[in-house]
Amino acid sequence: MDTHLERVRSRLTRLTPEQARDAARQGALLVDIRYAALRDRDGLIPGALVVERNELEWRLDPQGSHRLPEADRHDLEIVVLCNEGYASSLAAAALHDLGLFRATDLVGGFQAWRAAGLPVTAPAAS
C-alpha cells in the first residue's frame, strides 16, 4: 500500500494547510470526506463542503446527474481532506481519473489544519 500511495501522490501537487486556506480564498473547493463521527468529534473547517467518500465521484463529476452545483467544470480546483491525509490522496487521484485535473489533497488532513491554528468550528454537542 505504501508504494501505491507514493505512486498516487506523485500525480498530485499536495497542499499544506496554509496553501489550502489560500486556495480556498481564491475559489478552490475544500471537500471534507471524513466520516460523521470524526466531524462530530473534531468539528469542521468553515466553508468546506462535506461529501462522504462513497459519494465523492458522484457529487463532483461535472457531467454527472447527481453533481453538486459547485462542481460545474473540469478545471475546478478541488482540495480533498480526510483526517490525516491518506484517504484524501486516493480520493484526489480518483477525481483525476474523472478528468478533474486540478484535484489534490491536504497534507496531514484535518489534523494538520487544526494543528496549524486555522479556523475550525466547534464539534457537535453530544
Secondary structure, DSSP 4 states (H G I P E B T S, - for coil): -HHHHHHHHTT---B-HHHHHHHHHTTPEEEE---HHHHHHH---TTPEE--GGGHHHHH-TT-TT--TT---TT--EEEE-SSSSHHHHHHHHHHHTT-TTEEEBTTHHHHHHHTT---PPPPP-
